[in-house]
Amino acid sequence: MTKWVRLADDGAAIDAIYLDEPEDVTGFVEVGDDVLADWRLDGLTFVPPPPPPEPVPVSITDRQFAIEARDRGFVTQAEALAFVRTGALPAALDAIIAALPQADRDDAEITLAGASTFERSHQLTAVIGDAMRGEVPLAEFLDDFFRSASGK
């Protein structure tokens, strides 16, 4: 029996069929038994899909946040160290707080200065991420930031 798959527009293998004798296989490509759904045709070879991304951590520590922010050039080494040691806010975080509506500033400053963890889902995390992300979509930036920071 021979395995045949139909290809999606992106080259993914879909709709596998097995035939003893070739019939009408228009739109299908003959493949080996090892080719599975979602494998992609890369030139003349089928390759498996990339592994799924690592899960996004729910939270990171203030130390992990400070190191990642420093590594991305958002804060200096001295600011990162002072933030972790004493809760002193780096200039970039001060600027983010200053841009908030007056009613939110005091709570935001206390929250950041006293933070021992940063929650991915906290509204202030989105505000900080929005200031740091540049042209990258916010959710993508925050997911990458948290994944990278969690390993530090």
Phi and psi in degrees as GROMACS dihedral restraints (atoms count N, CA, C in turn):
[ dihedral_restraints ]
;  ai    aj    ak    al  type     phi  dphi    fc
    3     4     5     6     1  -111.4    20    10
    4     5     6     7     1   138.3    20    10
    6     7     8     9     1   -94.3    20    10
    7     8     9    10     1   134.7    20    10
    9    10    11    12     1  -127.9    20    10
   10    11    12    13     1   143.8    20    10
   12    13    14    15     1  -131.0    20    10
   13    14    15    16     1   148.5    20    10
   15    16    17    18     1   -92.0    20    10
   16    17    18    19     1   145.3    20    10
   18    19    20    21     1  -103.2    20    10
   19    20    21    22     1   135.9    20    10
   21    22    23    24     1   -75.4    20    10
   22    23    24    25     1   170.1    20    10
   24    25    26    27     1   -58.3    20    10
   25    26    27    28     1   -30.2    20    10
   27    28    29    30     1   -87.5    20    10
   28    29    30    31     1     6.2    20    10
   30    31    32    33     1    89.5    20    10
   31    32    33    34     1     4.1    20    10
   33    34    35    36     1   -75.7    20    10
   34    35    36    37     1   141.0    20    10
   36    37    38    39     1   -77.2    20    10
   37    38    39    40     1   125.0    20    10
   39    40    41    42     1  -138.2    20    10
   40    41    42    43     1   165.8    20    10
   42    43    44    45     1    51.2    20    10
   43    44    45    46     1    64.4    20    10
   45    46    47    48     1   -75.3    20    10
   46    47    48    49     1   140.8    20    10
   48    49    50    51     1  -135.5    20    10
   49    50    51    52     1   153.4    20    10
   51    52    53    54     1  -117.5    20    10
   52    53    54    55     1   133.6    20    10
   54    55    56    57     1  -134.2    20    10
   55    56    57    58     1   139.3    20    10
   57    58    59    60     1   -75.4    20    10
   58    59    60    61     1   -46.3    20    10
   60    61    62    63     1  -119.9    20    10
   61    62    63    64     1   135.8    20    10
   63    64    65    66     1   -58.0    20    10
   64    65    66    67     1   129.8    20    10
   66    67    68    69     1  -115.3    20    10
   67    68    69    70     1  -143.1    20    10
   69    70    71    72     1   -80.7    20    10
   70    71    72    73     1   103.5    20    10
   72    73    74    75     1  -112.0    20    10
   73    74    75    76     1    28.3    20    10
   75    76    77    78     1   -56.2    20    10
   76    77    78    79     1   128.7    20    10
   78    79    80    81     1    85.6    20    10
   79    80    81    82     1    -0.1    20    10
   81    82    83    84     1  -111.0    20    10
   82    83    84    85     1   155.9    20    10
   84    85    86    87     1  -124.1    20    10
   85    86    87    88     1   135.9    20    10
   87    88    89    90     1   -73.2    20    10
   88    89    90    91     1   133.8    20    10
   90    91    92    93     1  -137.7    20    10
   91    92    93    94     1   167.0    20    10
   93    94    95    96     1   -79.7    20    10
   94    95    96    97     1   164.7    20    10
   96    97    98    99     1   -64.1    20    10
   97    98    99   100     1   -20.1    20    10
   99   100   101   102     1   -76.1    20    10
  100   101   102   103     1   -16.0    20    10
  102   103   104   105     1   -75.4    20    10
  103   104   105   106     1   124.8    20    10
  105   106   107   108     1  -113.6    20    10
  106   107   108   109     1   169.3    20    10
  108   109   110   111     1   -56.0    20    10
  109   110   111   112     1   144.3    20    10
  111   112   113   114     1    75.8    20    10
  112   113   114   115     1    -2.6    20    10
  114   115   116   117     1   -66.5    20    10
  115   116   117   118     1   150.6    20    10
  117   118   119   120     1  -117.5    20    10
  118   119   120   121     1   144.9    20    10
  120   121   122   123     1   -80.9    20    10
  121   122   123   124     1   118.7    20    10
  123   124   125   126     1  -117.9    20    10
  124   125   126   127     1    94.7    20    10
  126   127   128   129     1    74.0    20    10
  127   128   129   130     1  -112.7    20    10
  129   130   131   132     1  -109.0    20    10
  130   131   132   133     1     5.7    20    10
  132   133   134   135     1  -123.4    20    10
  133   134   135   136     1   141.3    20    10
  135   136   137   138     1   -86.7    20    10
  136   137   138   139     1   135.3    20    10
  138   139   140   141     1  -124.3    20    10
  139   140   141   142     1   146.5    20    10
  141   142   143   144     1   -68.7    20    10
  142   143   144   145     1   157.3    20    10
  144   145   146   147     1   -66.8    20    10
  145   146   147   148     1   156.0    20    10
  147   148   149   150     1   -64.9    20    10
  148   149   150   151     1   154.5    20    10
  150   151   152   153     1   -64.9    20    10
  151   152   153   154     1   153.0    20    10
  153   154   155   156     1   -65.7    20    10
  154   155   156   157     1   153.8    20    10
  156   157   158   159     1   -65.3    20    10
  157   158   159   160     1   156.2    20    10
  159   160   161   162     1   -60.2    20    10
  160   161   162   163     1   149.5    20    10
  162   163   164   165     1   -62.3    20    10
  163   164   165   166     1   151.3    20    10
  165   166   167   168     1   -84.0    20    10
  166   167   168   169     1   126.2    20    10
  168   169   170   171     1   -61.5    20    10
  169   170   171   172     1   145.3    20    10
  171   172   173   174     1   -70.3    20    10
  172   173   174   175     1   -33.2    20    10
  174   175   176   177     1  -150.5    20    10
  175   176   177   178     1   161.6    20    10
  177   178   179   180     1  -133.0    20    10
  178   179   180   181     1   158.5    20    10
  180   181   182   183     1   -78.6    20    10
  181   182   183   184     1   164.9    20    10
  183   184   185   186     1   -61.7    20    10
  184   185   186   187     1   -35.0    20    10
  186   187   188   189     1   -64.4    20    10
  187   188   189   190     1   -46.4    20    10
  189   190   191   192     1   -62.9    20    10
  190   191   192   193     1   -40.3    20    10
  192   193   194   195     1   -61.0    20    10
  193   194   195   196     1   -48.1    20    10
  195   196   197   198     1   -62.5    20    10
  196   197   198   199     1   -42.7    20    10
  198   199   200   201     1   -65.1    20    10
  199   200   201   202     1   -44.3    20    10
  201   202   203   204     1   -65.9    20    10
  202   203   204   205     1   -42.3    20    10
  204   205   206   207     1   -62.8    20    10
  205   206   207   208     1   -39.1    20    10
  207   208   209   210     1   -66.1    20    10
  208   209   210   211     1   -45.5    20    10
  210   211   212   213     1   -62.1    20    10
  211   212   213   214     1   -27.7    20    10
  213   214   215   216     1   -91.8    20    10
  214   215   216   217     1     2.5    20    10
  216   217   218   219     1    79.5    20    10
  217   218   219   220     1    14.0    20    10
  219   220   221   222     1   -81.0    20    10
  220   221   222   223     1   -30.3    20    10
  222   223   224   225     1  -135.4    20    10
  223   224   225   226     1   160.5    20    10
  225   226   227   228     1   -85.3    20    10
  226   227   228   229     1   168.0    20    10
  228   229   230   231     1   -58.4    20    10
  229   230   231   232     1   -45.8    20    10
  231   232   233   234     1   -63.1    20    10
  232   233   234   235     1   -40.9    20    10
  234   235   236   237     1   -66.5    20    10
  235   236   237   238     1   -41.7    20    10
  237   238   239   240     1   -61.8    20    10
  238   239   240   241     1   -43.9    20    10
  240   241   242   243     1   -64.9    20    10
  241   242   243   244     1   -45.3    20    10
  243   244   245   246     1   -64.4    20    10
  244   245   246   247     1   -36.8    20    10
  246   247   248   249     1   -63.0    20    10
  247   248   249   250     1   -45.6    20    10
  249   250   251   252     1   -71.3    20    10
  250   251   252   253     1   -39.7    20    10
  252   253   254   255     1   -71.3    20    10
  253   254   255   256     1   -46.5    20    10
  255   256   257   258     1  -125.0    20    10
  256   257   258   259     1    -8.2    20    10
  258   259   260   261     1    84.0    20    10
  259   260   261   262     1     5.7    20    10
  261   262   263   264     1   -63.1    20    10
  262   263   264   265     1   125.3    20    10
  264   265   266   267     1   -77.0    20    10
  265   266   267   268     1   132.3    20    10
  267   268   269   270     1   -62.5    20    10
  268   269   270   271     1   157.0    20    10
  270   271   272   273     1   -55.3    20    10
  271   272   273   274     1   -39.4    20    10
  273   274   275   276     1   -64.1    20    10
  274   275   276   277     1   -39.0    20    10
  276   277   278   279     1   -72.0    20    10
  277   278   279   280     1   -36.6    20    10
  279   280   281   282     1   -58.7    20    10
  280   281   282   283     1   -42.4    20    10
  282   283   284   285     1   -65.4    20    10
  283   284   285   286     1   -37.6    20    10
  285   286   287   288     1   -64.0    20    10
  286   287   288   289     1   -44.4    20    10
  288   289   290   291     1   -63.8    20    10
  289   290   291   292     1   -41.8    20    10
  291   292   293   294     1   -62.4    20    10
  292   293   294   295     1   -27.2    20    10
  294   295   296   297     1   -82.9    20    10
  295   296   297   298     1    -9.0    20    10
  297   298   299   300     1   -75.1    20    10
  298   299   300   301     1   158.0    20    10
  300   301   302   303     1   -58.6    20    10
  301   302   303   304     1   145.2    20    10
  303   304   305   306     1   -50.0    20    10
  304   305   306   307     1   -40.6    20    10
  306   307   308   309     1   -63.3    20    10
  307   308   309   310     1   -22.9    20    10
  309   310   311   312     1   -99.4    20    10
  310   311   312   313     1   -13.5    20    10
  312   313   314   315     1   -63.3    20    10
  313   314   315   316     1   -48.6    20    10
  315   316   317   318     1   -61.8    20    10
  316   317   318   319     1   -47.4    20    10
  318   319   320   321     1   -62.4    20    10
  319   320   321   322     1   -40.7    20    10
  321   322   323   324     1   -63.7    20    10
  322   323   324   325     1   -42.3    20    10
  324   325   326   327     1   -63.9    20    10
  325   326   327   328     1   -44.0    20    10
  327   328   329   330     1   -64.7    20    10
  328   329   330   331     1   -43.4    20    10
  330   331   332   333     1   -60.0    20    10
  331   332   333   334     1   -47.0    20    10
  333   334   335   336     1   -70.3    20    10
  334   335   336   337     1   -44.9    20    10
  336   337   338   339     1   -64.5    20    10
  337   338   339   340     1   -31.2    20    10
  339   340   341   342     1   -99.4    20    10
  340   341   342   343     1     4.4    20    10
  342   343   344   345     1   -67.8    20    10
  343   344   345   346     1   128.7    20    10
  345   346   347   348     1  -106.0    20    10
  346   347   348   349     1   -17.0    20    10
  348   349   350   351     1  -138.8    20    10
  349   350   351   352     1   156.4    20    10
  351   352   353   354     1  -116.7    20    10
  352   353   354   355     1   120.1    20    10
  354   355   356   357     1   -88.5    20    10
  355   356   357   358     1   132.0    20    10
  357   358   359   360     1   -60.0    20    10
  358   359   360   361     1   -33.9    20    10
  360   361   362   363     1   -90.7    20    10
  361   362   363   364     1    -2.6    20    10
  363   364   365   366     1   -69.8    20    10
  364   365   366   367     1   140.1    20    10
  366   367   368   369     1   -60.4    20    10
  367   368   369   370     1   -32.5    20    10
  369   370   371   372     1   -70.3    20    10
  370   371   372   373     1   -29.3    20    10
  372   373   374   375     1   -61.0    20    10
  373   374   375   376     1   -41.4    20    10
  375   376   377   378     1   -65.7    20    10
  376   377   378   379     1   -38.1    20    10
  378   379   380   381     1   -65.2    20    10
  379   380   381   382     1   -45.3    20    10
  381   382   383   384     1   -64.9    20    10
  382   383   384   385     1   -46.5    20    10
  384   385   386   387     1   -59.6    20    10
  385   386   387   388     1   -39.0    20    10
  387   388   389   390     1   -61.6    20    10
  388   389   390   391     1   -36.2    20    10
  390   391   392   393     1   -73.9    20    10
  391   392   393   394     1   -28.0    20    10
  393   394   395   396     1   -92.6    20    10
  394   395   396   397     1   -20.4    20    10
  396   397   398   399     1   -74.7    20    10
  397   398   399   400     1   -21.2    20    10
  399   400   401   402     1    66.3    20    10
  400   401   402   403     1  -126.9    20    10
  402   403   404   405     1   -92.9    20    10
  403   404   405   406     1    -3.5    20    10
  405   406   407   408     1   -76.1    20    10
  406   407   408   409     1   138.2    20    10
  408   409   410   411     1   -56.1    20    10
  409   410   411   412     1   142.0    20    10
  411   412   413   414     1   -56.2    20    10
  412   413   414   415     1   -50.7    20    10
  414   415   416   417     1   -60.9    20    10
  415   416   417   418     1   -42.1    20    10
  417   418   419   420     1   -63.6    20    10
  418   419   420   421     1   -43.5    20    10
  420   421   422   423     1   -61.5    20    10
  421   422   423   424     1   -49.7    20    10
  423   424   425   426     1   -63.8    20    10
  424   425   426   427     1   -41.2    20    10
  426   427   428   429     1   -60.4    20    10
  427   428   429   430     1   -45.5    20    10
  429   430   431   432     1   -64.9    20    10
  430   431   432   433     1   -42.9    20    10
  432   433   434   435     1   -59.4    20    10
  433   434   435   436     1   -48.5    20    10
  435   436   437   438     1   -67.3    20    10
  436   437   438   439     1   -40.4    20    10
  438   439   440   441     1   -61.7    20    10
  439   440   441   442     1   -48.0    20    10
  441   442   443   444     1   -65.2    20    10
  442   443   444   445     1   -44.5    20    10
  444   445   446   447     1   -64.4    20    10
  445   446   447   448     1   -33.9    20    10
  447   448   449   450     1   -65.1    20    10
  448   449   450   451     1   -20.2    20    10
  450   451   452   453     1   -90.7    20    10
  451   452   453   454     1     7.2    20    10
